[in-house]
Amino acid sequence: MKNRLKARRGFTLIEILLVLAIIGMLAGVAIVSLIGTREGAKKDATKAMLTSIETAIETYNMHIGHYPTEEEGNLTALRVKPTFESEQVGEMWRGPYLKKEPRDAWRNTFNYEVNVAGTDEAQAQPYRLWSNGPDGVDGTEDDVKNWSDEDATAP
């Protein structure tokens, strides 16, 4: 009987493999859940940055009387004083409204366009501001926008 107890002190290969398989499965589940959480955090950070840029755009609009245009450099007009048609308008610029070039959580620049005045789109949202999202491609499902597609199609 003593010989049997002495021989049974270690683990068998099957027991070790079973424990390693369980640890591997748990690690896989943890990694998958963390990746989803990280992407969610990046989207949340990008949405917060959109809000910050919107505040800067609205402040610019209050000072100048219109939203930054393509001629003024779009979002660059929030950091660097653009050349205005009139000196009076130029004197109203109180920037910089942003300290540095805004980038999303994936280090891409934001897209910005002013909606054409007098259109339904412009009444609902005078400008569009968005990030291309994790894939970096414009117009895909993962874009982070300051508007809802449902709002754009509503009558």
LINFENCOR-V638976 format. One record per pair of residues at least 12 apart in sequence whose C-alpha atoms are under 8 Angstrom apart, sorted by the first residue. I is the first residue (numbers start at 1). J is the second residue. D is the distance in Angstrom with one decimal. If there is no record, write none. Layout:
BEGIN
i = {I/I}
j = {J/J}
d = {D/D}
END
This chain:
BEGIN
i = {42/42/43/43/43/45/45/46/46/46/46/47/47/49/49/50/50/50/50/53/53/54/56/56/56/57/57/59/60/60/60/60/60/63/63/63/64/64/64/64/67/67/68/69/69/70/72/74/74/75/76/78/78/78/78/79/79/79/79/79/79/79/80/80/81/81/81/104/104/106/106/108/108/108/109/110/110/110/110/111/111/111/111/111/112/112/112/112/113/113/113/114/114/114/115/115/121/125/128/128/128/129/129/130/130/130/130/131/131/131/132}
j = {105/106/105/133/144/104/105/104/105/131/144/144/145/102/104/129/130/145/146/98/102/129/78/97/98/78/97/97/78/93/94/95/97/92/93/94/89/90/92/93/114/127/114/113/114/113/84/112/113/112/101/95/96/97/98/95/96/97/98/99/100/101/95/96/93/95/96/131/133/133/134/131/132/136/131/129/130/131/132/128/129/130/131/132/127/128/129/130/127/128/129/126/127/128/127/128/152/147/145/146/147/145/146/143/144/145/146/143/144/145/144}
d = {5.4/7.7/7.3/7.7/7.2/7.7/6.5/5.2/5.7/7.6/7.3/6.9/7.9/7.7/7.1/7.2/7.3/7.9/7.0/7.7/7.7/8.0/7.0/5.4/6.7/7.2/7.9/7.6/7.1/7.3/7.9/7.8/7.2/5.7/6.2/7.1/6.1/7.9/5.8/6.2/7.2/7.9/7.8/7.9/6.9/7.9/7.4/6.9/7.5/7.1/7.4/6.6/5.7/5.0/5.8/6.6/4.5/5.9/5.3/6.4/6.7/7.4/7.5/6.3/7.1/7.0/7.3/6.5/7.9/7.3/6.2/7.5/7.7/7.2/7.2/6.9/5.7/5.0/7.5/7.9/5.6/5.2/6.2/7.8/7.2/5.6/4.5/6.6/5.7/5.3/6.8/6.2/4.2/6.3/5.0/7.1/6.8/7.6/7.6/6.5/7.1/6.1/5.7/6.9/5.6/4.3/6.2/5.7/5.1/6.4/6.6}
END
